[in-house]
Amino acid sequence: SEYMEKFSSSRLVGSPPGYVGYEEGGQLTEQVRRRPYSVVLFDEVEKAHPDVMHLLLQILEEGRLTDSLGRTVDFRNTILIMTSNLGAEYVSGGGTLGFAAGESESDYETLRDRMMDEARRVFRPELLNRVDEVIVFRPLEKADVEKILDLELAKVQERLQARRIVLKLLPDAREFLLAKGFDRVYGARPMRRAVARYMEDRLAEEILRGNIRGGGTVEVAVAGDDLVFRELAATGSDTAH
């Protein structure tokens, strides 16, 4: 999405002569020129301007790109990864193409076919024909989101170590965060936002107000449509769970 405008291609290969930044080279070409053994990721590539897509096609076809200074940059040792949210609407409904535990491989193939139809509608055939592999990810299920929640909680707990605060989530608080952060389409981002909004922001407010002093366990529970925090007696070994 960062490369939606026409001038975006100039950012990748460098500004034309006479423009600001001409001697600096392009964001893409300069990085690969210095580090040819690289992995380059284009996120949500379907939003890129057609001129940017043309540059990608040139890289995939010829394995090289010429920057604004006339230098040829070799991409033959570079791995190019492009991500896309195409076909997300087929997942969001949670209908026949949704996934649950134990679904068959034929269901996955049906989903993959629908996704590829959408890709062929958006991307030029010559671009798709030069892509070595297309991977269609299954939508996240609750078990996956639970693991993501554990990772996010571990990050929060790590940041609280300096204050010697140990979080203790009651079962209803955990289910609350899972409900707020579970999104089949958009993956881990909604869970990160839910933890930031309902855990980190609220914790920061309680600490600033002096309601949480540190050096003990903080119990997290649900009250209405929010989380509440209660500081318990000091402890030495509990961890967030």
GROMACS elastic network, one bead per residue, 0.5 to 0.9 nm:
[ bonds ]
;  ai    aj funct       b0    kb
    1     4     6  0.55990   500
    1    43     6  0.74011   500
    1    44     6  0.62996   500
    1    45     6  0.71810   500
    1    46     6  0.82471   500
    1    47     6  0.53213   500
    1    48     6  0.60949   500
    1    49     6  0.89613   500
    2     5     6  0.81831   500
    2     8     6  0.79234   500
    2    43     6  0.89157   500
    2    47     6  0.84228   500
    2    48     6  0.75429   500
    3     6     6  0.79425   500
    3     7     6  0.82152   500
    3     9     6  0.74693   500
    3    11     6  0.86608   500
    3    45     6  0.86290   500
    3    47     6  0.74727   500
    3    48     6  0.50545   500
    3    49     6  0.62252   500
    3    52     6  0.72008   500
    4     7     6  0.86070   500
    4     8     6  0.67936   500
    4    47     6  0.58922   500
    4    50     6  0.84500   500
    4    52     6  0.83314   500
    5     8     6  0.54301   500
    5     9     6  0.82781   500
    5    48     6  0.75861   500
    5    49     6  0.56891   500
    5    50     6  0.89684   500
    5    51     6  0.88589   500
    5    52     6  0.89602   500
    6     9     6  0.66596   500
    6    10     6  0.83605   500
    6    49     6  0.59780   500
    6    50     6  0.77875   500
    6    51     6  0.65499   500
    6    52     6  0.79643   500
    7    10     6  0.54728   500
    7    11     6  0.70297   500
    7    49     6  0.87820   500
    7    51     6  0.85252   500
    8    11     6  0.51758   500
    8    12     6  0.67643   500
    8    48     6  0.85121   500
    8    49     6  0.74072   500
    8    51     6  0.79693   500
    8    52     6  0.68575   500
    9    12     6  0.51912   500
    9    13     6  0.65588   500
    9    14     6  0.80564   500
    9    15     6  0.89690   500
    9    26     6  0.89263   500
    9    49     6  0.80601   500
    9    51     6  0.60834   500
    9    52     6  0.51014   500
    9    53     6  0.88271   500
    9    54     6  0.89948   500
    9    55     6  0.74597   500
   10    13     6  0.53736   500
   10    14     6  0.50178   500
   10    15     6  0.51764   500
   10    16     6  0.73560   500
   10    26     6  0.70739   500
   10    27     6  0.89530   500
   10    52     6  0.88820   500
   10    68     6  0.81488   500
   11    14     6  0.52700   500
   11    15     6  0.65231   500
   11    25     6  0.84178   500
   11    26     6  0.54416   500
   11    27     6  0.59194   500
   11    28     6  0.78259   500
   12    15     6  0.86440   500
   12    25     6  0.82769   500
   12    29     6  0.64177   500
   12    30     6  0.85348   500
   12    52     6  0.82155   500
   12    55     6  0.87879   500
   12    67     6  0.82963   500
   13    25     6  0.63373   500
   13    27     6  0.66123   500
   13    28     6  0.63228   500
   13    29     6  0.55052   500
   13    30     6  0.77756   500
   13    55     6  0.89593   500
   13    65     6  0.80197   500
   13    66     6  0.72330   500
   13    68     6  0.58681   500
   13    69     6  0.87987   500
   14    21     6  0.72609   500
   14    22     6  0.60541   500
   14    23     6  0.79772   500
   14    24     6  0.70718   500
   14    27     6  0.70790   500
   14    28     6  0.86087   500
   14    29     6  0.79181   500
   14    30     6  0.85578   500
   14    67     6  0.60661   500
   14    69     6  0.76797   500
   15    18     6  0.81770   500
   15    19     6  0.59408   500
   15    20     6  0.69136   500
   15    21     6  0.60054   500
   15    23     6  0.80777   500
   15    24     6  0.83413   500
   15    25     6  0.71673   500
   15    26     6  0.72056   500
   15    67     6  0.88785   500
   15    68     6  0.62344   500
   15    69     6  0.89292   500
   16    19     6  0.58082   500
   16    20     6  0.85142   500
   16    21     6  0.86126   500
   16    22     6  0.59645   500
   16    68     6  0.59480   500
   16    69     6  0.84230   500
   17    20     6  0.84724   500
   17    21     6  0.89681   500
   17    22     6  0.57651   500
   17    23     6  0.83270   500
   17    68     6  0.75071   500
   17    69     6  0.82631   500
   18    21     6  0.87776   500
   18    22     6  0.68370   500
   19    22     6  0.57058   500
   20    23     6  0.82396   500
   20    24     6  0.89730   500
   21    24     6  0.52728   500
   21    25     6  0.72025   500
   21    26     6  0.87069   500
   22    25     6  0.62083   500
   22    26     6  0.84642   500
   22    68     6  0.71065   500
   22    69     6  0.76645   500
   23    68     6  0.83435   500
   23    69     6  0.72061   500
   24    27     6  0.87094   500
   24    30     6  0.80656   500
   24    69     6  0.88711   500
   25    28     6  0.85929   500
   25    29     6  0.70282   500
   25    30     6  0.57329   500
   25    67     6  0.66183   500
   25    68     6  0.64115   500
   25    69     6  0.67939   500
   26    29     6  0.51720   500
   26    30     6  0.54058   500
   26    31     6  0.79788   500
   26    67     6  0.66338   500
   26    68     6  0.73963   500
   27    30     6  0.57458   500
   27    31     6  0.63369   500
   27    32     6  0.88339   500
   28    31     6  0.54403   500
   28    32     6  0.62950   500
   28    33     6  0.84935   500
   28    40     6  0.85007   500
   29    32     6  0.52751   500
   29    33     6  0.58467   500
   29    34     6  0.85690   500
   29    65     6  0.72870   500
   29    66     6  0.78272   500
   29    67     6  0.63014   500
   29    72     6  0.87434   500
   29    73     6  0.62756   500
   29    74     6  0.88436   500
   30    33     6  0.50118   500
   30    34     6  0.62463   500
   30    35     6  0.84800   500
   30    67     6  0.81587   500
   30    73     6  0.81282   500
   31    34     6  0.53250   500
   31    35     6  0.59700   500
   31    36     6  0.78550   500
   31    38     6  0.86528   500
   32    37     6  0.75279   500
   32    38     6  0.67311   500
   32    40     6  0.86638   500
   32    73     6  0.71094   500
   32    74     6  0.76458   500
   32    75     6  0.71546   500
   32    78     6  0.76959   500
   33    36     6  0.56639   500
   33    72     6  0.85947   500
   33    73     6  0.55528   500
   33    74     6  0.70300   500
   33    75     6  0.84347   500
   35    38     6  0.61146   500
   35    78     6  0.89634   500
   36    73     6  0.84460   500
   36    74     6  0.69849   500
   36    75     6  0.66313   500
   36    76     6  0.80720   500
   36    77     6  0.60116   500
   36    78     6  0.61365   500
   37    75     6  0.84024   500
   37    76     6  0.86698   500
   37    77     6  0.52496   500
   37    78     6  0.53697   500
   37    79     6  0.79314   500
   38    75     6  0.88137   500
   38    77     6  0.72037   500
   38    79     6  0.63236   500
   38    80     6  0.84811   500
   39    78     6  0.58410   500
   39    80     6  0.60007   500
   39    81     6  0.73505   500
   40    78     6  0.72028   500
   40    79     6  0.62109   500
   40    81     6  0.61090   500
   40    82     6  0.84255   500
   41    79     6  0.85235   500
   41    80     6  0.61674   500
   41    82     6  0.58462   500
   41    83     6  0.77073   500
   42    45     6  0.56395   500
   42    80     6  0.78636   500
   42    81     6  0.62584   500
   42    83     6  0.63448   500
   42    84     6  0.88647   500
   43    46     6  0.85903   500
   43    47     6  0.89400   500
   43    81     6  0.82947   500
   43    82     6  0.59619   500
   43    84     6  0.66814   500
   44    47     6  0.60252   500
   44    48     6  0.77510   500
   44    82     6  0.72032   500
   44    83     6  0.52174   500
   44    85     6  0.64331   500
   44    86     6  0.86688   500
   45    48     6  0.54067   500
   45    53     6  0.83109   500
   45    82     6  0.59852   500
   45    83     6  0.60564   500
   45    84     6  0.58441   500
   45    85     6  0.88512   500
   46    49     6  0.84349   500
   46    53     6  0.87938   500
   46    82     6  0.89501   500
   46    83     6  0.82973   500
   46    84     6  0.62141   500
   46    85     6  0.80794   500
   46    86     6  0.77522   500
   46   119     6  0.88698   500
   46   122     6  0.72387   500
   46   123     6  0.75530   500
   47    84     6  0.86820   500
   48    51     6  0.81405   500
   48    52     6  0.61508   500
   48    53     6  0.66595   500
   49    52     6  0.53002   500
   49    53     6  0.65062   500
   49    54     6  0.88279   500
   50    54     6  0.61632   500
   50    55     6  0.87544   500
   51    55     6  0.65090   500
   51    56     6  0.88414   500
   52    55     6  0.51084   500
   52    56     6  0.64021   500
   52    57     6  0.86934   500
   53    57     6  0.61686   500
   53    58     6  0.86543   500
   53   123     6  0.88171   500
   53   127     6  0.83167   500
   54    57     6  0.50125   500
   54    58     6  0.62855   500
   54    59     6  0.87514   500
   54   127     6  0.87581   500
   55    58     6  0.50498   500
   55    59     6  0.63153   500
   55    60     6  0.87207   500
   55    65     6  0.77800   500
   56    59     6  0.50748   500
   56    60     6  0.62104   500
   56    61     6  0.85022   500
   56   127     6  0.80166   500
   57    60     6  0.51326   500
   57    61     6  0.59506   500
   57    62     6  0.83762   500
   57   126     6  0.76035   500
   57   127     6  0.56498   500
   57   130     6  0.79428   500
   58    61     6  0.50858   500
   58    62     6  0.57188   500
   58    63     6  0.72218   500
   58    64     6  0.72546   500
   58    65     6  0.70278   500
   59    62     6  0.55277   500
   59    64     6  0.53210   500
   59    65     6  0.61426   500
   59    74     6  0.88843   500
   59    75     6  0.68058   500
   59    76     6  0.86920   500
   60    63     6  0.56517   500
   60    64     6  0.81348   500
   60    75     6  0.85567   500
   60    76     6  0.89975   500
   60    80     6  0.85682   500
   60   127     6  0.77480   500
   60   130     6  0.61088   500
   60   131     6  0.75343   500
   61    64     6  0.83289   500
   61   126     6  0.89586   500
   61   127     6  0.85499   500
   61   130     6  0.68398   500
   62    65     6  0.79018   500
   62    75     6  0.86308   500
   62    76     6  0.86845   500
   63    73     6  0.86568   500
   63    74     6  0.63076   500
   63    76     6  0.51183   500
   63    77     6  0.86879   500
   63    78     6  0.88070   500
   64    72     6  0.65937   500
   64    73     6  0.54394   500
   64    75     6  0.50803   500
   64    76     6  0.70896   500
   65    71     6  0.82659   500
   65    72     6  0.56735   500
   65    73     6  0.52213   500
   65    74     6  0.68167   500
   65    75     6  0.74986   500
   66    69     6  0.78706   500
   66    70     6  0.58097   500
   66    71     6  0.54236   500
   66    73     6  0.59561   500
   66    74     6  0.88967   500
   67    70     6  0.54346   500
   67    71     6  0.55285   500
   67    72     6  0.65663   500
   67    73     6  0.72818   500
   68    71     6  0.74358   500
   69    72     6  0.89438   500
   74    77     6  0.75057   500
   74    78     6  0.82957   500
   75    78     6  0.50421   500
   75    79     6  0.81272   500
   75    80     6  0.89704   500
   76    79     6  0.81997   500
   84    87     6  0.87858   500
   84   119     6  0.89645   500
   85    88     6  0.56620   500
   85    89     6  0.89912   500
   85   185     6  0.84412   500
   85   186     6  0.84542   500
   86    89     6  0.80219   500
   86   115     6  0.67375   500
   86   116     6  0.88863   500
   86   118     6  0.64478   500
   86   119     6  0.67475   500
   86   122     6  0.86386   500
   87    90     6  0.55888   500
   87    91     6  0.73059   500
   87   111     6  0.89594   500
   87   114     6  0.72194   500
   87   115     6  0.52536   500
   87   116     6  0.85264   500
   87   117     6  0.88196   500
   87   118     6  0.61970   500
   87   119     6  0.81584   500
   88    91     6  0.52682   500
   88    92     6  0.62338   500
   88   115     6  0.84008   500
   88   185     6  0.60056   500
   88   186     6  0.84020   500
   89    92     6  0.50938   500
   89    93     6  0.67639   500
   89   185     6  0.79927   500
   90    93     6  0.62877   500
   90    94     6  0.77284   500
   90    95     6  0.81022   500
   90    97     6  0.67308   500
   90    98     6  0.80157   500
   90   111     6  0.80858   500
   90   114     6  0.80877   500
   90   115     6  0.84409   500
   91    94     6  0.56335   500
   91    95     6  0.75721   500
   91    97     6  0.63180   500
   91    98     6  0.57030   500
   91    99     6  0.86036   500
   91   111     6  0.85553   500
   91   138     6  0.88420   500
   91   139     6  0.69576   500
   91   184     6  0.70812   500
   91   185     6  0.63389   500
   92    95     6  0.82278   500
   92    98     6  0.79100   500
   92   139     6  0.88716   500
   92   183     6  0.83179   500
   92   184     6  0.63663   500
   92   185     6  0.56973   500
   93    96     6  0.86996   500
   93    97     6  0.83281   500
   93    98     6  0.74919   500
   94    97     6  0.65702   500
   94    99     6  0.76041   500
   94   184     6  0.81583   500
   95    98     6  0.53125   500
   95    99     6  0.86606   500
   96    99     6  0.81196   500
   96   107     6  0.83725   500
   97   107     6  0.68264   500
   97   108     6  0.80143   500
   97   110     6  0.75608   500
   97   111     6  0.61266   500
   98   107     6  0.86371   500
   98   111     6  0.86025   500
   98   138     6  0.86224   500
   98   139     6  0.75127   500
   98   184     6  0.87968   500
   99   102     6  0.84176   500
   99   103     6  0.63564   500
   99   107     6  0.80739   500
   99   108     6  0.83188   500
   99   138     6  0.73596   500
   99   139     6  0.69948   500
   99   140     6  0.84459   500
   99   141     6  0.76301   500
  100   103     6  0.59427   500
  100   141     6  0.70606   500
  101   141     6  0.83375   500
  103   106     6  0.83577   500
  103   107     6  0.67307   500
  103   108     6  0.80733   500
  104   107     6  0.54549   500
  104   108     6  0.69603   500
  105   108     6  0.50936   500
  105   109     6  0.63004   500
  105   110     6  0.86931   500
  106   110     6  0.61627   500
  106   111     6  0.86418   500
  107   110     6  0.50759   500
  107   111     6  0.63339   500
  107   112     6  0.86362   500
  108   111     6  0.50638   500
  108   112     6  0.60948   500
  108   113     6  0.86022   500
  108   136     6  0.88067   500
  108   138     6  0.75886   500
  109   113     6  0.60783   500
  109   114     6  0.86239   500
  110   113     6  0.51768   500
  110   114     6  0.63827   500
  110   115     6  0.87285   500
  111   114     6  0.51891   500
  111   115     6  0.62326   500
  111   116     6  0.86510   500
  111   136     6  0.82265   500
  111   138     6  0.85389   500
  112   115     6  0.50523   500
  112   116     6  0.60914   500
  112   117     6  0.85746   500
  112   135     6  0.85014   500
  112   136     6  0.60581   500
  112   137     6  0.86989   500
  113   116     6  0.51177   500
  113   117     6  0.61700   500
  113   118     6  0.87062   500
  114   117     6  0.51373   500
  114   118     6  0.64335   500
  114   119     6  0.87599   500
  115   118     6  0.51397   500
  115   119     6  0.62469   500
  115   120     6  0.87425   500
  115   136     6  0.74705   500
  116   120     6  0.61124   500
  116   121     6  0.85130   500
  116   134     6  0.86166   500
  116   136     6  0.87265   500
  117   120     6  0.51910   500
  117   121     6  0.63186   500
  117   122     6  0.89273   500
  118   121     6  0.50395   500
  118   122     6  0.64493   500
  118   123     6  0.86501   500
  119   122     6  0.52430   500
  119   123     6  0.57860   500
  119   124     6  0.87844   500
  119   128     6  0.82368   500
  120   123     6  0.54797   500
  120   124     6  0.69367   500
  120   125     6  0.67450   500
  120   128     6  0.75932   500
  121   124     6  0.79050   500
  123   126     6  0.84297   500
  123   127     6  0.67371   500
  123   128     6  0.68115   500
  124   127     6  0.54061   500
  124   128     6  0.66124   500
  124   129     6  0.87802   500
  125   128     6  0.51862   500
  125   129     6  0.59904   500
  125   130     6  0.86938   500
  126   129     6  0.51478   500
  126   130     6  0.65202   500
  127   130     6  0.54053   500
  127   131     6  0.67538   500
  128   131     6  0.52737   500
  128   132     6  0.85707   500
  128   134     6  0.89016   500
  129   132     6  0.79064   500
  131   134     6  0.72115   500
  137   140     6  0.86445   500
  138   141     6  0.87841   500
  139   183     6  0.87697   500
  139   184     6  0.52713   500
  139   185     6  0.62015   500
  139   186     6  0.85157   500
  139   187     6  0.74522   500
  140   143     6  0.80217   500
  140   144     6  0.58243   500
  140   145     6  0.67581   500
  140   182     6  0.84636   500
  140   183     6  0.76051   500
  140   184     6  0.52524   500
  140   185     6  0.75246   500
  140   186     6  0.86933   500
  140   187     6  0.62846   500
  140   188     6  0.86257   500
  141   144     6  0.53384   500
  141   145     6  0.64486   500
  141   146     6  0.87865   500
  141   182     6  0.83149   500
  141   183     6  0.86890   500
  141   184     6  0.68257   500
  142   145     6  0.50455   500
  142   146     6  0.61132   500
  142   147     6  0.87708   500
  142   178     6  0.78996   500
  142   182     6  0.71432   500
  142   184     6  0.87933   500
  143   146     6  0.50826   500
  143   147     6  0.65725   500
  143   148     6  0.88736   500
  144   147     6  0.52916   500
  144   148     6  0.64685   500
  144   149     6  0.87696   500
  145   149     6  0.60715   500
  145   150     6  0.85980   500
  145   178     6  0.71400   500
  145   181     6  0.78439   500
  145   182     6  0.64688   500
  145   183     6  0.85752   500
  145   187     6  0.80255   500
  145   188     6  0.72073   500
  145   191     6  0.75924   500
  146   150     6  0.62935   500
  146   151     6  0.87629   500
  146   174     6  0.89598   500
  146   178     6  0.69107   500
  146   182     6  0.89575   500
  147   150     6  0.50831   500
  147   151     6  0.63932   500
  147   152     6  0.87746   500
  148   151     6  0.51032   500
  148   152     6  0.62669   500
  148   153     6  0.86186   500
  148   188     6  0.67059   500
  148   191     6  0.73874   500
  148   192     6  0.84846   500
  149   152     6  0.50887   500
  149   153     6  0.60524   500
  149   154     6  0.84914   500
  149   174     6  0.85779   500
  149   177     6  0.78869   500
  149   178     6  0.73488   500
  149   181     6  0.83879   500
  149   188     6  0.87271   500
  149   191     6  0.66960   500
  149   192     6  0.79595   500
  149   195     6  0.79798   500
  150   153     6  0.51172   500
  150   154     6  0.61052   500
  150   155     6  0.87258   500
  150   240     6  0.87030   500
  150   241     6  0.72648   500
  151   154     6  0.51165   500
  151   155     6  0.64661   500
  151   156     6  0.89096   500
  152   155     6  0.51489   500
  152   156     6  0.64644   500
  152   157     6  0.87412   500
  152   191     6  0.80944   500
  152   192     6  0.67330   500
  152   195     6  0.71155   500
  153   156     6  0.50254   500
  153   157     6  0.61084   500
  153   158     6  0.85376   500
  153   167     6  0.87927   500
  153   195     6  0.76146   500
  153   199     6  0.89097   500
  153   240     6  0.68966   500
  153   241     6  0.76664   500
  154   157     6  0.50237   500
  154   158     6  0.61071   500
  154   159     6  0.87164   500
  154   239     6  0.87768   500
  154   240     6  0.69988   500
  154   241     6  0.84309   500
  155   158     6  0.50945   500
  155   159     6  0.64144   500
  155   160     6  0.88109   500
  156   159     6  0.52317   500
  156   160     6  0.64266   500
  156   167     6  0.88616   500
  156   195     6  0.86406   500
  156   196     6  0.89757   500
  156   199     6  0.84008   500
  156   200     6  0.71975   500
  156   240     6  0.88939   500
  157   160     6  0.50704   500
  157   161     6  0.64736   500
  157   165     6  0.76973   500
  157   166     6  0.67502   500
  157   167     6  0.67579   500
  157   239     6  0.76729   500
  157   240     6  0.64983   500
  158   161     6  0.53710   500
  158   162     6  0.82477   500
  159   162     6  0.69121   500
  159   163     6  0.84692   500
  160   163     6  0.54830   500
  160   164     6  0.63570   500
  160   165     6  0.55172   500
  160   166     6  0.73387   500
  160   167     6  0.87200   500
  160   214     6  0.87886   500
  161   165     6  0.60311   500
  161   166     6  0.76016   500
  162   165     6  0.77737   500
  163   166     6  0.89649   500
  163   213     6  0.80807   500
  163   214     6  0.52730   500
  163   215     6  0.64166   500
  163   216     6  0.89771   500
  164   214     6  0.56277   500
  164   216     6  0.65503   500
  164   217     6  0.85358   500
  164   236     6  0.87420   500
  165   212     6  0.87536   500
  165   213     6  0.85062   500
  165   214     6  0.51000   500
  165   215     6  0.54860   500
  165   216     6  0.53914   500
  165   217     6  0.58643   500
  165   218     6  0.67704   500
  165   234     6  0.88434   500
  165   235     6  0.89546   500
  166   214     6  0.84825   500
  166   215     6  0.80237   500
  166   216     6  0.62319   500
  166   218     6  0.59787   500
  166   219     6  0.85354   500
  166   235     6  0.79718   500
  166   236     6  0.86361   500
  166   237     6  0.83167   500
  166   238     6  0.62741   500
  166   239     6  0.56758   500
  166   240     6  0.62691   500
  167   216     6  0.88085   500
  167   217     6  0.58383   500
  167   219     6  0.61316   500
  167   220     6  0.71214   500
  167   238     6  0.78674   500
  167   239     6  0.63216   500
  167   241     6  0.75215   500
  168   217     6  0.67241   500
  168   218     6  0.59435   500
  168   220     6  0.59779   500
  168   221     6  0.89192   500
  168   238     6  0.77958   500
  168   239     6  0.69679   500
  168   240     6  0.51178   500
  168   241     6  0.61841   500
  169   172     6  0.79781   500
  169   173     6  0.58343   500
  169   174     6  0.62372   500
  169   218     6  0.83986   500
  169   219     6  0.59806   500
  169   221     6  0.66100   500
  169   240     6  0.67000   500
  169   241     6  0.60016   500
  170   173     6  0.53100   500
  170   174     6  0.65299   500
  170   175     6  0.89056   500
  170   219     6  0.70727   500
  170   220     6  0.59553   500
  170   221     6  0.55820   500
  170   222     6  0.83408   500
  170   241     6  0.85205   500
  171   174     6  0.51814   500
  171   175     6  0.62950   500
  171   176     6  0.85570   500
  171   221     6  0.79499   500
  172   175     6  0.50948   500
  172   176     6  0.60001   500
  172   177     6  0.87268   500
  172   220     6  0.89174   500
  172   221     6  0.64154   500
  172   222     6  0.62364   500
  173   177     6  0.63498   500
  173   178     6  0.86398   500
  173   220     6  0.62788   500
  173   222     6  0.53488   500
  173   226     6  0.89873   500
  173   227     6  0.68206   500
  173   228     6  0.88873   500
  174   177     6  0.52837   500
  174   178     6  0.62416   500
  174   179     6  0.86734   500
  174   220     6  0.87990   500
  174   221     6  0.84377   500
  174   241     6  0.85253   500
  175   179     6  0.60876   500
  175   180     6  0.85851   500
  176   179     6  0.52042   500
  176   180     6  0.62621   500
  176   181     6  0.85975   500
  176   221     6  0.89913   500
  176   222     6  0.72578   500
  176   225     6  0.85230   500
  176   226     6  0.83913   500
  176   227     6  0.82736   500
  177   180     6  0.50567   500
  177   181     6  0.58889   500
  177   182     6  0.82231   500
  177   191     6  0.75748   500
  177   194     6  0.64851   500
  177   195     6  0.69492   500
  177   198     6  0.79007   500
  177   199     6  0.88724   500
  178   181     6  0.51906   500
  178   182     6  0.56394   500
  178   191     6  0.74825   500
  178   194     6  0.85865   500
  179   182     6  0.55314   500
  179   183     6  0.87484   500
  180   183     6  0.84464   500
  180   190     6  0.77184   500
  180   191     6  0.71966   500
  180   193     6  0.89877   500
  180   194     6  0.59856   500
  180   195     6  0.88503   500
  181   188     6  0.79297   500
  181   189     6  0.80605   500
  181   192     6  0.73566   500
  181   193     6  0.73432   500
  181   194     6  0.53905   500
  181   195     6  0.78615   500
  182   186     6  0.88729   500
  182   187     6  0.78584   500
  182   188     6  0.82176   500
  182   190     6  0.68129   500
  182   191     6  0.64649   500
  183   186     6  0.57918   500
  183   187     6  0.60826   500
  183   188     6  0.79755   500
  183   189     6  0.87322   500
  183   190     6  0.66282   500
  183   191     6  0.80749   500
  184   187     6  0.61643   500
  186   189     6  0.65088   500
  186   190     6  0.69422   500
  187   190     6  0.69147   500
  187   191     6  0.79402   500
  188   191     6  0.53929   500
  188   192     6  0.64342   500
  188   193     6  0.88896   500
  189   192     6  0.51126   500
  189   193     6  0.62977   500
  189   194     6  0.86649   500
  190   193     6  0.50453   500
  190   194     6  0.61016   500
  190   195     6  0.86785   500
  191   195     6  0.61871   500
  191   196     6  0.84843   500
  192   195     6  0.52868   500
  192   196     6  0.61270   500
  192   197     6  0.85961   500
  193   196     6  0.50271   500
  193   197     6  0.59823   500
  193   198     6  0.84228   500
  194   197     6  0.51851   500
  194   198     6  0.58465   500
  194   199     6  0.76009   500
  195   198     6  0.55006   500
  195   199     6  0.50541   500
  195   200     6  0.64321   500
  195   201     6  0.85681   500
  196   199     6  0.56271   500
  196   201     6  0.60223   500
  196   202     6  0.85609   500
  197   200     6  0.62278   500
  197   201     6  0.53735   500
  197   202     6  0.71217   500
  198   201     6  0.62863   500
  198   202     6  0.58874   500
  198   203     6  0.82737   500
  198   226     6  0.67478   500
  198   227     6  0.63278   500
  199   202     6  0.54240   500
  199   203     6  0.58636   500
  199   204     6  0.84972   500
  199   220     6  0.88085   500
  199   227     6  0.73326   500
  200   203     6  0.51097   500
  200   204     6  0.60822   500
  200   205     6  0.86543   500
  201   204     6  0.51757   500
  201   205     6  0.63495   500
  201   206     6  0.88246   500
  202   205     6  0.51011   500
  202   206     6  0.63105   500
  202   207     6  0.86990   500
  202   227     6  0.78472   500
  202   228     6  0.81065   500
  202   229     6  0.84118   500
  203   206     6  0.51260   500
  203   207     6  0.61828   500
  203   208     6  0.85984   500
  203   212     6  0.82457   500
  203   228     6  0.89055   500
  203   229     6  0.75056   500
  204   207     6  0.51534   500
  204   208     6  0.61242   500
  204   209     6  0.85936   500
  205   208     6  0.51643   500
  205   209     6  0.61689   500
  205   210     6  0.86586   500
  205   211     6  0.87104   500
  206   209     6  0.51489   500
  206   210     6  0.62818   500
  206   211     6  0.52050   500
  206   212     6  0.58410   500
  206   213     6  0.89881   500
  206   229     6  0.78866   500
  207   210     6  0.51050   500
  207   211     6  0.58563   500
  207   213     6  0.66063   500
  207   214     6  0.83464   500
  208   211     6  0.76329   500
  208   212     6  0.81190   500
  209   212     6  0.77597   500
  210   213     6  0.60581   500
  211   229     6  0.89064   500
  211   230     6  0.83471   500
  211   231     6  0.78941   500
  212   218     6  0.78851   500
  212   229     6  0.83829   500
  212   230     6  0.78002   500
  212   231     6  0.61524   500
  213   216     6  0.82351   500
  213   231     6  0.81276   500
  214   217     6  0.79292   500
  214   218     6  0.84894   500
  214   231     6  0.81967   500
  214   234     6  0.83814   500
  215   233     6  0.85416   500
  215   234     6  0.57190   500
  215   235     6  0.74006   500
  215   236     6  0.85481   500
  216   231     6  0.69077   500
  216   232     6  0.63104   500
  216   233     6  0.56705   500
  216   235     6  0.51879   500
  216   236     6  0.76379   500
  217   230     6  0.83919   500
  217   231     6  0.58815   500
  217   232     6  0.52292   500
  217   233     6  0.64040   500
  217   234     6  0.60256   500
  217   235     6  0.61750   500
  217   236     6  0.87610   500
  217   238     6  0.74978   500
  217   239     6  0.87262   500
  218   229     6  0.62479   500
  218   230     6  0.54467   500
  218   232     6  0.58494   500
  218   233     6  0.86705   500
  219   228     6  0.81771   500
  219   229     6  0.56159   500
  219   230     6  0.50970   500
  219   231     6  0.61882   500
  219   232     6  0.69024   500
  220   227     6  0.65851   500
  220   228     6  0.57944   500
  220   230     6  0.66564   500
  220   231     6  0.89549   500
  221   226     6  0.86130   500
  221   227     6  0.56146   500
  221   228     6  0.54025   500
  221   229     6  0.66007   500
  221   230     6  0.82907   500
  222   225     6  0.72168   500
  222   226     6  0.59127   500
  222   228     6  0.59457   500
  222   229     6  0.88268   500
  223   226     6  0.55350   500
  223   227     6  0.58332   500
  223   228     6  0.62545   500
  224   227     6  0.79349   500
  231   234     6  0.86612   500
  232   235     6  0.85489   500
  235   238     6  0.67568   500
  238   241     6  0.89871   500
